[in-house]
Amino acid sequence: MSSSHGRPPIRNITSGMAVGSAGVFTSRISGLVRDILFARYWGTGDTLGAFFVAFTIPNLFRRILGEGALAEAFIPLFAEKSARDGRPAAMRFAANVVAIVGTVLVGITGIGIGVAVLAAGMVVDEFGRTTLRMVPWLLPYSIFICIAGILAAILNSARRFAVPALSSVILNLAFIIAVVAVCPNLGPGDVEQSRGLAGAVLVAGVIQVAMLIPQLQQIGLPMPRLPDFRSPDIGLLTRRTLPGVFGASVNQVNVLCDRLFAAWLGGYAVTSLYYSERLVYLPIGLFAVALATACLPEFSRAVSNKRTADLVDASFYAVRLILYLTTPCVLALMVLGGPIVEVLFRRGSFDGDSVRFTVSALLFYAPGIPAFAAAKILRSVFFSRGDMATPVKIAMLCMVLNVILNLLFILPLQHRGLALATTVSAYANCLILGIVLFRALRTEQLPIGDLARSVARIVAATAVSGVIMHACHGVLQPSVAAGLMRNMIAVAVPVAAGIIVYLVVSRVLGAREPGEFGSALGSAIRRRA
């Protein structure tokens, strides 16, 4: 079975991804500006390292109750209820979910603030004390970002991707304003500087919720009332969410463990890993996040309407497309990582050592991009089938693997070992997810051979484009005047040449992904027009 660009799920996935990618691209560019400013003002010092560790906590709630497990369980259930009881009933259910999430988070946030205040008085280490002092300022953001995540899931279910995709731009803009206009006036201390960042986070949270409300009113979402915890739909959502909550918790505990390992090495490890992660997650956010967001509603509709052939067709199309888009990014970051980091971050407090630390981590993170991206698509297929438990079990196994690899790699490779452990664990996670999913769909005629041939073409085209990028960089770097302009040219020209060569070679080898994507996008645009 091969992807058919005539099928509605593929057309809708492509259209949704295109809209989502535009929003994500804007978000990533503003995030890049934010990170450039972070690098200029704080480099790889302890101020930013402590803030990143503290910000992990509201991010944990966002992953669990916002954009993560709850949204992943909510979208298939929303599709089921719409098909069974009609859209108004589904909207009432959604409003009740928003009310319950807000109520629960207010209670959790109050408890968390009290615990953080008590713990800060008992910690002797300055880095740990600074981190804990920031937690009470950042925890209230959990309320706003989780509600925004659920509201975005409702809009995505209605095939409205643009405004939710742009909401994260607000946080980046708030950071930029804080770094430029607020933090310099707060004093030189770590706590004062980080409070400026925390204030920006809270303002952004309020705006992120407010900007979604007009869109929700257009699709008929009623105003939330008192939460009804006894609703049978809430009970079903809770049962479906709990495995995903546990799985998201496992993933975030994994992230927290990595941060703690990095903090043990020093503030430089936390921040250099952060900057290298930002570069790695630029293509993941641009392609994988947008594609997975568009896929889950379509996968869920296919399952609720018992169109298994559409589910298989669309899921294999999505996996092939995400591998085609992300694999070349690996060599681009590995071949041109040094000039890219120089161009983006080297200024102010981000000195030569910061560049060296970041590039060395990037070399071990970048190979994991295809695995990070493909896993998002594979998990969406499980979630659409109502199977929240299997990805959790696999995530637990890979978390244990990651911790073991951290212990093995951290001494010989320092912070690079943490990056390598994450990459290896990501491939293990992706491989196991794929094997289990293929077995779950074994009653269907699966295009596994077609997928394997696509991967072979992608790898071959990527290798050729990598050689061209390396050659172009070698020719250009010594021939251009030293400084920022040299590095900009030494990045832009090889990247452009690599993209052109990749597209040409892949088409010569018979790659179908560009034609499929273009045809499906064209069909979707014509339909909307």
Summary of the structure (lengths in Angstrom):
residues: 529
radius of gyration: 22.9
end to end distance: 30.2
largest distance: 70.7
contacts: 1957
relative contact order: 0.13
helix: 86%
strand: 0%
